[in-house]
Amino acid sequence: MLLARAPIALLAPLVALALPPRCPGCGTVVEADHRFCASCWSGLRFLGDPACAGCGAPFDIDRGPGTRCGTCLSRPPVHDGVRAAVAYGPVARDVALKLKYGGRLALAQTMARLMQRHMPGDATLIVPVPLHRRRLWTRGYNQALLIGAELARASNVPMARDALRRTRATPPLKGMDGRKRARAVRGAFVVTDPARIAGRSVVLVDDVHTSGATVAACTRVLRAAGATRVIVLCWARVVGADD
């Protein structure tokens, strides 16, 4: 066994030299895997408290625990909060697109590492937002599932990879107003086995949070199946006028 391992150990420096770790944002050589270069790191806006207890939108000042923004007070969300690692911006967008469309599957771990600190302490099940089967066939993988698997591995919270199913393909939501987005995803998701959801505190995982129409539709069916709590956890969320 030691003899078998020796060549691998000897080759490791050569492999590192030929394929050095690169920044997830710009591709610059960095000192270790999943590390950002100084420029890209400074281009990420990390999110956390103080923030709205309903939608997770950041506050300029601390308004106290449980405080909600005006939008959430007038239209309370169906979920129990949104948590995101970073605000959506050029670097966060590039990382998400590389995973979603560029086949850079290792970036799921990069994202999960920075999302991990937002995992709820009472979480009992991770559920990824599903893709429709036609989109899954085209892309070959579900980026939310890959991120969820990394979070499950790091947190020891189990993931139900097929707990939700998207029953029909939905149109791109970009450019739609809130009502049209909600209408587009209404009835598009079902729980495959309610017994797996009942009594669980669910972490609903997605890559990017924009209007919240998709996660709201997912939350409604999870609640109907008996989930006691649904927290949305994502890599990046839009902050500002487009939220």
C-alpha positions as CSV (number, residue, x, y, z in Angstrom):
1,M,0.0,0.0,0.0
2,L,2.8,2.4,0.9
3,L,4.6,1.6,-2.4
4,A,1.3,2.3,-4.3
5,R,0.9,5.6,-2.6
6,A,4.5,6.8,-3.1
7,P,4.2,7.6,-6.9
8,I,1.0,9.6,-6.2
9,A,2.8,11.6,-3.6
10,L,5.7,12.3,-5.9
11,L,3.4,13.3,-8.7
12,A,1.3,15.7,-6.6
13,P,3.8,18.7,-6.9
14,L,3.9,18.2,-10.7
15,V,0.1,18.1,-10.9
16,A,-0.1,21.3,-8.8
17,L,2.4,23.0,-11.1
18,A,0.6,22.0,-14.3
19,L,-2.9,22.7,-12.9
20,P,-2.5,25.4,-10.2
21,P,-5.5,26.5,-8.2
22,R,-7.3,29.5,-9.8
23,C,-9.5,32.2,-8.6
24,P,-13.2,31.2,-9.0
25,G,-13.9,34.7,-10.2
26,C,-11.3,35.7,-12.7
27,G,-9.1,32.6,-13.1
28,T,-5.9,34.1,-11.7
29,V,-3.6,31.6,-10.1
30,V,-4.1,31.6,-6.3
31,E,-2.6,29.7,-3.3
32,A,-5.3,27.2,-2.8
33,D,-8.5,25.7,-4.2
34,H,-11.7,27.8,-3.7
35,R,-9.7,30.9,-2.8
36,F,-10.5,34.2,-4.5
37,C,-7.8,36.6,-5.6
38,A,-7.6,39.9,-3.6
39,S,-9.4,41.8,-6.4
40,C,-12.4,39.4,-6.7
41,W,-12.6,39.0,-2.9
42,S,-12.9,42.7,-2.5
43,G,-15.6,42.7,-5.2
44,L,-17.8,40.4,-3.2
45,R,-20.3,42.0,-0.8
46,F,-20.9,39.6,2.0
47,L,-24.4,39.6,3.6
48,G,-25.6,39.1,7.1
49,D,-27.1,41.0,10.0
50,P,-28.5,43.6,10.2
51,A,-31.1,42.4,7.7
52,C,-34.9,42.0,7.2
53,A,-36.1,38.9,9.0
54,G,-38.6,38.2,6.2
55,C,-36.6,38.6,2.9
56,G,-33.0,39.0,4.1
57,A,-32.6,42.4,2.5
58,P,-29.8,44.2,4.3
59,F,-30.5,47.2,6.5
60,D,-28.2,50.2,6.8
61,I,-28.6,50.2,10.6
62,D,-29.5,47.5,13.2
63,R,-33.2,47.8,13.8
64,G,-33.4,44.9,16.3
65,P,-34.1,41.2,16.0
66,G,-37.2,40.1,14.0
67,T,-37.6,43.5,12.2
68,R,-39.1,43.3,8.8
69,C,-38.8,45.7,5.8
70,G,-41.9,47.6,4.6
71,T,-42.4,45.2,1.7
72,C,-42.5,42.2,4.0
73,L,-44.8,43.9,6.5
74,S,-47.3,44.7,3.7
75,R,-46.9,41.3,1.9
76,P,-45.5,38.8,4.4
77,P,-43.4,36.1,2.6
78,V,-44.6,32.4,2.8
79,H,-41.1,31.2,3.8
80,D,-39.3,31.9,7.1
81,G,-36.5,34.0,5.7
82,V,-33.9,34.3,3.0
83,R,-30.2,33.9,3.7
84,A,-27.5,34.6,1.1
85,A,-23.7,34.5,1.2
86,V,-23.2,37.5,-1.0
87,A,-25.0,40.3,-2.9
88,Y,-25.5,39.7,-6.6
89,G,-22.8,41.6,-8.4
90,P,-20.2,41.1,-11.2
91,V,-18.0,38.6,-9.3
92,A,-20.9,36.7,-7.7
93,R,-22.7,36.6,-11.1
94,D,-19.6,35.3,-12.9
95,V,-19.2,32.5,-10.4
96,A,-22.9,31.5,-10.7
97,L,-22.8,31.5,-14.5
98,K,-19.6,29.4,-14.6
99,L,-21.4,26.8,-12.5
100,K,-24.8,27.0,-14.2
101,Y,-23.7,27.1,-17.8
102,G,-19.9,26.6,-17.9
103,G,-19.7,23.1,-16.4
104,R,-17.4,24.3,-13.6
105,L,-18.9,21.8,-11.1
106,A,-16.2,22.4,-8.4
107,L,-17.7,25.9,-7.9
108,A,-20.6,24.3,-6.1
109,Q,-18.2,23.6,-3.2
110,T,-16.8,27.2,-3.5
111,M,-20.3,28.6,-3.1
112,A,-21.3,26.1,-0.3
113,R,-18.2,27.1,1.7
114,L,-19.4,30.7,1.9
115,M,-23.0,29.7,2.4
116,Q,-22.3,27.4,5.3
117,R,-22.2,30.1,7.9
118,H,-25.8,30.9,7.2
119,M,-27.1,27.3,7.7
120,P,-29.8,27.4,10.4
121,G,-28.9,25.5,13.5
122,D,-32.3,23.7,13.6
123,A,-32.2,22.5,10.0
124,T,-33.2,18.9,9.6
125,L,-33.4,18.6,5.8
126,I,-31.9,20.2,2.7
127,V,-34.0,20.4,-0.4
128,P,-32.7,21.8,-3.7
129,V,-34.9,23.8,-6.1
130,P,-35.5,21.4,-8.9
131,L,-35.0,21.8,-12.7
132,H,-37.6,20.6,-15.2
133,R,-36.5,17.4,-16.8
134,R,-36.0,19.0,-20.3
135,R,-33.6,21.6,-18.8
136,L,-31.8,18.9,-16.8
137,W,-31.3,16.8,-20.0
138,T,-29.9,19.8,-21.8
139,R,-27.6,21.0,-19.0
140,G,-26.7,17.6,-17.5
141,Y,-27.0,18.7,-13.9
142,N,-28.9,20.8,-11.4
143,Q,-26.6,23.5,-9.9
144,A,-28.9,23.8,-6.8
145,L,-28.5,20.1,-6.2
146,L,-24.7,20.3,-6.4
147,I,-24.6,23.1,-3.9
148,G,-27.0,21.3,-1.7
149,A,-24.9,18.2,-1.7
150,E,-21.9,20.2,-0.6
151,L,-23.8,21.8,2.2
152,A,-25.1,18.5,3.3
153,R,-21.6,17.1,3.4
154,A,-20.3,20.0,5.4
155,S,-23.2,20.3,7.9
156,N,-24.2,16.6,8.2
157,V,-27.8,17.7,7.5
158,P,-29.3,15.2,5.0
159,M,-30.4,16.3,1.6
160,A,-33.6,15.0,-0.2
161,R,-32.4,15.4,-3.8
162,D,-35.8,14.6,-5.3
163,A,-38.2,15.8,-2.6
164,L,-39.5,18.5,-5.1
165,R,-40.3,17.9,-8.7
166,R,-40.9,20.6,-11.3
167,T,-44.0,19.4,-13.2
168,R,-43.7,21.8,-16.2
169,A,-41.2,24.0,-17.8
170,T,-41.5,27.6,-16.8
171,P,-40.5,30.6,-19.0
172,P,-37.6,32.8,-18.0
173,L,-38.8,35.2,-15.3
174,K,-36.4,38.0,-16.2
175,G,-38.3,41.1,-17.3
176,M,-41.6,40.0,-15.8
177,D,-43.3,42.0,-13.0
178,G,-44.1,40.3,-9.7
179,R,-47.6,39.2,-10.6
180,K,-46.5,37.6,-13.9
181,R,-43.6,35.8,-12.2
182,A,-45.9,34.4,-9.6
183,R,-48.4,33.3,-12.3
184,A,-45.6,31.7,-14.3
185,V,-44.5,29.3,-11.5
186,R,-47.9,28.7,-9.9
187,G,-48.5,25.0,-9.7
188,A,-45.1,24.2,-11.2
189,F,-43.8,22.2,-8.2
190,V,-45.0,19.1,-6.3
191,V,-43.7,17.2,-3.3
192,T,-42.9,13.7,-4.4
193,D,-43.3,12.1,-0.9
194,P,-45.0,14.2,1.8
195,A,-43.8,11.8,4.5
196,R,-40.2,12.9,4.0
197,I,-41.2,16.6,4.5
198,A,-43.7,16.4,7.4
199,G,-42.3,17.8,10.6
200,R,-39.0,18.9,9.0
201,S,-37.2,22.2,9.3
202,V,-36.3,22.6,5.6
203,V,-33.4,24.5,4.0
204,L,-34.5,25.3,0.4
205,V,-31.3,25.7,-1.6
206,D,-30.9,27.8,-4.8
207,D,-28.0,29.5,-6.6
208,V,-29.4,33.1,-7.1
209,H,-32.4,34.8,-5.4
210,T,-34.1,37.5,-7.5
211,S,-37.8,38.2,-7.1
212,G,-38.5,35.1,-4.9
213,A,-41.3,33.8,-7.1
214,T,-39.7,30.4,-7.5
215,V,-38.8,29.8,-3.9
216,A,-42.3,31.0,-2.8
217,A,-43.9,28.4,-5.1
218,C,-41.6,25.7,-3.7
219,T,-42.3,26.9,-0.1
220,R,-46.1,26.6,-0.5
221,V,-46.0,23.0,-1.5
222,L,-43.4,22.2,1.2
223,R,-45.7,23.8,3.8
224,A,-48.7,21.9,2.5
225,A,-46.7,18.7,2.9
226,G,-46.1,19.5,6.6
227,A,-42.7,21.3,6.7
228,T,-42.6,23.2,10.0
229,R,-40.1,25.8,8.8
230,V,-38.7,26.7,5.4
231,I,-35.5,28.9,5.2
232,V,-34.2,29.8,1.7
233,L,-30.4,29.6,1.4
234,C,-28.7,30.8,-1.7
235,W,-25.3,31.8,-3.0
236,A,-26.3,35.4,-4.1
237,R,-29.3,37.6,-3.9
238,V,-30.3,40.7,-5.7
239,V,-30.1,43.8,-3.5
240,G,-31.8,47.1,-4.5
241,A,-34.3,48.2,-7.0
242,D,-34.6,44.8,-8.8
243,D,-35.2,42.9,-5.6
